[in-house]
């Protein structure tokens, strides 16, 4: 296990790294402190690496494309700020684009946010978000991963981490997504885990952009092809029966406000 960009890993949360930030702690699924919501999902991680704190039970995942339009950025900011103001934690993946906007917006609103990584918690990915990862920790949030410190990111690990983002959340808010985006994996996991899948449906000229293809498919009242969510077997059957695939389709700011009111009392 090699030192990472945010300092050397340690199994004790109470210890601090040389940069003053918390070191990593490994929490087993049968041990104290393991999130109950995460333990309830199909194939939960047997070991969860945490740097900083764990998210509260009342949290939402705000996810989307790495290449958002102005519309996608606005939705991500509104979602993260609204969730924070409603007293909810904000979970995302630290990726470029929507994830970055979500984390920054939650912090700017005075809230806490948590990043679920496809790498070790000592190697924030992308490297350009290393400073953001440090700010997340400094403001009382956390970095989480299934893989141990020192592990570099892989595509497979990014897909696997998507189930953790949804598993830790009451709802998954898809801000903007292409059809081929990894966000569609998170949507599939939300459905399989029984989490509320919330999709913002674009209007006007935005409806013609490929950047919104995933949102349009998930919010289509006639449903969508399960293959768009990389679903097979039982998952494909579940998705094919859903019309729309999303549990809640949001078309304006009032729709998001109603969502926060709904989750506030869960």
C-alpha positions as CSV (number, residue, x, y, z in Angstrom):
1,X,0.0,0.0,0.0
2,X,1.6,3.2,-1.1
3,X,1.1,6.7,0.1
4,X,-1.5,8.6,-1.9
5,X,-2.1,12.2,-2.9
6,X,-3.9,12.9,0.4
7,X,-1.5,11.2,2.7
8,X,-0.8,7.7,4.0
9,X,-3.7,5.4,4.9
10,X,-4.4,4.2,8.5
11,X,-7.1,2.0,10.0
12,X,-7.8,4.6,12.7
13,X,-10.0,7.6,11.8
14,X,-8.8,9.5,14.9
15,X,-5.3,9.8,13.5
16,X,-4.4,12.6,11.1
17,X,-2.2,12.5,8.1
18,X,0.8,14.8,7.6
19,X,-1.5,17.3,5.7
20,X,-3.8,17.5,8.8
21,X,-6.6,15.6,7.1
22,X,-8.1,12.4,8.4
23,X,-6.6,9.1,7.5
24,X,-8.6,6.2,6.1
25,X,-10.6,3.8,8.2
26,X,-11.9,0.4,7.0
27,X,-15.4,-0.5,8.2
28,X,-16.5,-4.1,7.8
29,X,-20.1,-4.9,6.9
30,X,-20.6,-6.7,10.2
31,X,-18.8,-4.1,12.2
32,X,-20.2,-1.0,14.1
33,X,-20.7,2.1,12.1
34,X,-21.4,0.4,8.7
35,X,-24.3,2.2,7.1
36,X,-27.5,0.2,7.5
37,X,-28.9,1.5,4.1
38,X,-25.8,0.2,2.3
39,X,-25.9,-3.1,4.1
40,X,-29.4,-3.6,2.7
41,X,-28.6,-3.5,-1.0
42,X,-27.9,-6.5,-3.2
43,X,-24.1,-7.3,-3.1
44,X,-23.1,-4.6,-0.6
45,X,-19.3,-4.0,-0.3
46,X,-17.9,-6.2,2.5
47,X,-15.4,-3.5,3.4
48,X,-15.9,0.2,3.1
49,X,-12.9,2.6,3.2
50,X,-13.8,6.0,4.7
51,X,-11.7,9.1,4.9
52,X,-13.5,11.7,7.0
53,X,-17.1,11.0,8.0
54,X,-19.9,8.8,6.8
55,X,-23.0,10.4,5.2
56,X,-26.2,10.7,7.3
57,X,-29.1,8.4,6.5
58,X,-31.0,11.4,5.1
59,X,-28.9,12.0,1.9
60,X,-29.4,12.2,-1.8
61,X,-27.1,11.3,-4.7
62,X,-26.8,14.1,-7.3
63,X,-25.3,12.6,-10.5
64,X,-24.8,13.2,-14.2
65,X,-22.5,13.7,-17.2
66,X,-18.9,14.8,-17.1
67,X,-19.7,17.2,-19.9
68,X,-22.8,19.2,-18.9
69,X,-24.3,22.0,-20.8
70,X,-25.4,25.2,-19.0
71,X,-28.7,23.5,-18.3
72,X,-27.0,20.5,-16.6
73,X,-24.8,22.7,-14.5
74,X,-27.8,24.8,-13.4
75,X,-29.8,21.7,-12.5
76,X,-26.9,20.2,-10.5
77,X,-26.5,23.5,-8.6
78,X,-30.2,23.8,-7.8
79,X,-30.4,20.1,-6.7
80,X,-27.3,20.3,-4.4
81,X,-28.2,23.6,-2.9
82,X,-31.9,22.6,-2.4
83,X,-30.9,19.3,-0.8
84,X,-28.5,21.1,1.5
85,X,-31.0,23.8,2.5
86,X,-33.5,20.9,3.3
87,X,-31.0,19.4,5.7
88,X,-30.0,16.5,3.5
89,X,-26.5,15.3,2.8
90,X,-25.3,15.4,-0.8
91,X,-23.5,12.4,-2.3
92,X,-21.7,12.3,-5.7
93,X,-18.7,10.8,-7.4
94,X,-16.1,13.7,-7.6
95,X,-15.9,13.3,-11.4
96,X,-15.7,16.3,-13.6
97,X,-18.9,18.0,-14.7
98,X,-22.1,17.5,-12.7
99,X,-20.4,15.7,-9.8
100,X,-18.0,18.6,-9.3
101,X,-20.8,21.2,-9.5
102,X,-22.9,19.2,-7.0
103,X,-20.0,19.0,-4.4
104,X,-19.1,22.6,-4.8
105,X,-22.7,23.8,-4.6
106,X,-23.3,21.9,-1.4
107,X,-20.2,23.3,0.2
108,X,-21.1,26.9,-1.0
109,X,-24.5,26.5,0.6
110,X,-22.9,25.7,3.9
111,X,-23.6,21.9,3.8
112,X,-21.5,18.8,3.8
113,X,-21.0,16.4,0.9
114,X,-19.5,13.0,0.3
115,X,-17.7,11.6,-2.7
116,X,-17.8,7.9,-3.6
117,X,-14.6,7.1,-5.5
118,X,-13.6,4.4,-8.0
119,X,-10.0,4.7,-6.7
120,X,-8.6,4.5,-3.2
121,X,-9.6,7.3,-0.8
122,X,-6.1,8.6,-0.9
123,X,-6.1,9.1,-4.7
124,X,-8.9,11.5,-5.6
125,X,-9.9,11.0,-9.2
126,X,-9.5,13.1,-11.4
127,X,-6.4,14.6,-10.0
128,X,-7.7,18.0,-10.9
129,X,-10.2,17.6,-8.0
130,X,-7.6,16.9,-5.3
131,X,-8.2,20.3,-3.8
132,X,-11.9,19.8,-3.8
133,X,-11.5,16.5,-2.1
134,X,-9.5,18.2,0.6
135,X,-12.2,20.9,1.0
136,X,-14.9,18.2,1.3
137,X,-12.9,16.6,4.2
138,X,-12.1,20.0,5.8
139,X,-15.8,20.9,5.8
140,X,-16.8,17.7,7.6
141,X,-17.7,15.4,4.7
142,X,-16.0,12.3,3.5
143,X,-14.4,10.2,0.8
144,X,-15.6,6.6,0.5
145,X,-14.4,3.7,-1.6
146,X,-14.7,-0.1,-1.8
147,X,-11.1,-0.5,-2.9
148,X,-8.2,0.0,-0.5
149,X,-6.0,3.0,-0.4
150,X,-3.3,3.0,-3.1
151,X,-5.7,1.6,-5.7
152,X,-5.8,3.4,-9.0
153,X,-9.1,4.0,-10.7
154,X,-10.5,1.6,-13.3
155,X,-13.7,1.6,-15.4
156,X,-15.0,-1.5,-13.6
157,X,-14.5,0.2,-10.2
158,X,-16.3,3.3,-11.4
159,X,-19.3,1.2,-12.3
160,X,-19.2,-0.7,-9.0
161,X,-19.0,2.5,-7.0
162,X,-22.2,3.7,-8.6
163,X,-24.2,1.1,-6.6
164,X,-22.6,2.6,-3.4
165,X,-23.7,6.2,-4.3
166,X,-27.3,5.0,-4.8
167,X,-27.2,2.6,-1.8
168,X,-26.2,5.4,0.6
169,X,-29.0,7.6,-0.6
170,X,-32.8,8.1,-0.2
171,X,-33.0,9.3,-3.8
172,X,-30.9,9.6,-6.9
173,X,-31.3,12.8,-8.9
174,X,-30.2,12.5,-12.5
175,X,-29.4,16.1,-13.5
176,X,-28.2,15.5,-17.1
177,X,-27.0,12.3,-18.8
178,X,-26.2,11.1,-22.2
179,X,-27.6,7.6,-23.2
180,X,-24.0,6.2,-23.0
181,X,-23.2,7.9,-19.7
182,X,-22.1,6.0,-16.6
183,X,-25.0,7.7,-14.9
184,X,-27.3,5.1,-16.5
185,X,-25.6,2.5,-14.3
186,X,-26.5,4.5,-11.2
187,X,-30.1,4.7,-12.4
188,X,-30.2,1.0,-12.8
189,X,-28.8,0.4,-9.3
190,X,-31.3,2.9,-7.8
191,X,-34.1,0.8,-9.3
192,X,-32.7,-2.5,-8.1
193,X,-32.2,-1.1,-4.6
194,X,-35.6,0.5,-4.3
195,X,-34.3,4.0,-4.2
196,X,-36.3,6.9,-5.5
197,X,-35.1,7.6,-9.1
198,X,-35.6,11.3,-9.9
199,X,-35.0,12.6,-13.4
200,X,-35.0,16.2,-14.6
201,X,-36.7,16.3,-18.0
202,X,-35.3,19.0,-20.3
203,X,-37.6,21.2,-22.4
204,X,-37.3,23.3,-25.6
205,X,-34.0,23.3,-27.5
206,X,-32.3,21.3,-24.7
207,X,-34.5,18.3,-25.7
208,X,-32.6,18.0,-29.0
209,X,-29.2,17.7,-27.4
210,X,-27.4,14.4,-27.1
211,X,-26.3,15.5,-23.6
212,X,-29.9,14.9,-22.5
213,X,-30.5,11.6,-24.2
214,X,-30.4,9.6,-21.0
215,X,-32.8,12.0,-19.2
216,X,-35.3,11.8,-22.1
217,X,-35.2,8.0,-22.1
218,X,-35.6,7.7,-18.3
219,X,-38.5,10.1,-18.3
220,X,-40.3,8.8,-21.4
221,X,-43.9,8.0,-20.4
222,X,-43.7,4.9,-22.8
223,X,-40.7,3.5,-21.0
224,X,-37.3,2.8,-22.5
225,X,-35.1,-0.1,-23.7
226,X,-33.5,-1.8,-20.6
227,X,-30.3,-2.2,-22.7
228,X,-29.8,1.6,-22.3
229,X,-29.3,0.9,-18.6
230,X,-27.1,-2.1,-19.3
231,X,-29.8,-4.2,-17.7
232,X,-30.2,-8.0,-18.3
233,X,-32.3,-10.8,-16.7
234,X,-34.4,-9.8,-13.8
235,X,-33.2,-6.2,-13.9
236,X,-34.3,-5.9,-17.6
237,X,-37.7,-7.3,-16.7
238,X,-38.2,-4.8,-13.9
239,X,-37.2,-1.8,-16.1
240,X,-39.3,-2.9,-19.1
241,X,-42.4,-2.7,-16.9
242,X,-41.7,0.8,-15.7
243,X,-43.4,3.6,-17.6
244,X,-41.7,5.9,-17.2
245,X,-38.5,4.3,-15.8
246,X,-38.1,7.3,-13.4
247,X,-40.1,7.3,-10.2
248,X,-40.4,11.1,-10.3
249,X,-40.0,13.3,-13.4
250,X,-39.1,16.9,-12.5
251,X,-39.8,19.6,-15.1
252,X,-39.2,22.8,-13.1
253,X,-37.8,24.3,-9.8
254,X,-41.0,23.7,-8.1
255,X,-40.7,20.0,-8.7
256,X,-37.3,19.9,-7.0
257,X,-38.7,21.9,-4.0
258,X,-41.5,19.3,-3.7
259,X,-38.9,16.6,-3.7
260,X,-37.0,18.1,-0.8
261,X,-40.3,18.4,1.2
262,X,-41.0,14.8,0.5
263,X,-37.6,13.5,1.6
264,X,-37.5,15.8,4.6
265,X,-40.1,13.7,6.4
266,X,-38.8,10.3,5.4
